Amino acid sequence: MVHVTSNAPTGTPNWLDLGIPDMARAKEFYGTVFGWEFQDYGPEAGHYHAVMLQGKPVAGMMKNPDDAPSEYWWQTYFATEDCDGTVKRASDAGATVLMAPDDIMDQGRMAVLSDPTGAQFGLWQGRAHVGSQIVNEPGSLVWSELVTADPGAAGDFYRAVFEYTLEDMPGGFDYTVFNRPDGRAIGGMLGRPDTARPAWTVYFEVADPDEAVRRARDTGGTVVAEPEDSPYGRIAAVKDPFGAEFNVMRSAPPEGT
């Protein structure tokens, strides 16, 4: 369990949000699955809602301004001490800037980009809002994972932008761990040649993946992958009622415990 009270080091996933067509339906679904509560930031923030866990913001949701998007997804943001400088590095490394750096009231400065393989992500330079204040606890972000058909190009890009070191994992499949310069693992990359849309996917910690899947199914979600044990924990994949996919995971205890 980690309670975050200050800006995370550059390159750390530090926020995630979701734009959906029906806020009431989304609150019902995610409140049931994770026990989340919600705080409306008001009309000046476009009724952006903070997802609250133990009274602390862990993610965000808002009504999607597009009347008919082709799909919905959870968007991952990465911490940066200099949003403009990171956008410049990303652009030089082949990113497409979808939203130029902009101040979000007094909360922080953000940008949205697409990496050279097509995966979209955000940058967040925290000020009053440092990002997710709880991680690695049931109901909060525990892992971030890039799924891409071109892991070589993606690895080169994120190494150039965030100075990650890349650690290939054994096991007979194409998986790489991204480590910050201080050695901390912040996420992974799955190479999948048949990927239709490269994307950063999110994993939420849960106490009981089987129960989380049952709640999701009973509240209108779709189970993409039933709970299954792995060396890293018990994992399942779910889509919410709007088709946004996420994973639930009960992490394996650290070795030696």
KAVEN-V482588 format. One line per field, one symbol per residue. ss: DSSP state (H for helix, E for strand, L for the rest). burial: # if it has 16 or more other C-alpha atoms within 10 Angstrom, else .. Layout:
BEGIN
ss->???
burial->???
END
This chain:
BEGIN
ss->LEELLLLLLLLLEEEEEEEELLHHHHHHHHHHHHLLEEEELLHHHLLLEEEEELLEEEEEEEELLLLLLLLLLEEEEEELLLHHHHHHHHHHLLLEEEEEEEEELLLEEEEEEELLLLLEEEEEEELLLLLLLEELLLLLEEEEEEEELLHHHHHHHHHHHHLLEEEELLLLLLEEEEELLLLLEEEEEEELLLLLLLEEEEEEELLLHHHHHHHHHHLLLEEEEEEEEELLEEEEEEELLLLLEEEEEEELLLLLL
burial->...#..##.############.#.###.######.####........######..########........#############.##.###.#.###...#......####################.#######################..######.######........######....########.....##########.##.##.###.#.###...#......#########.########......
END
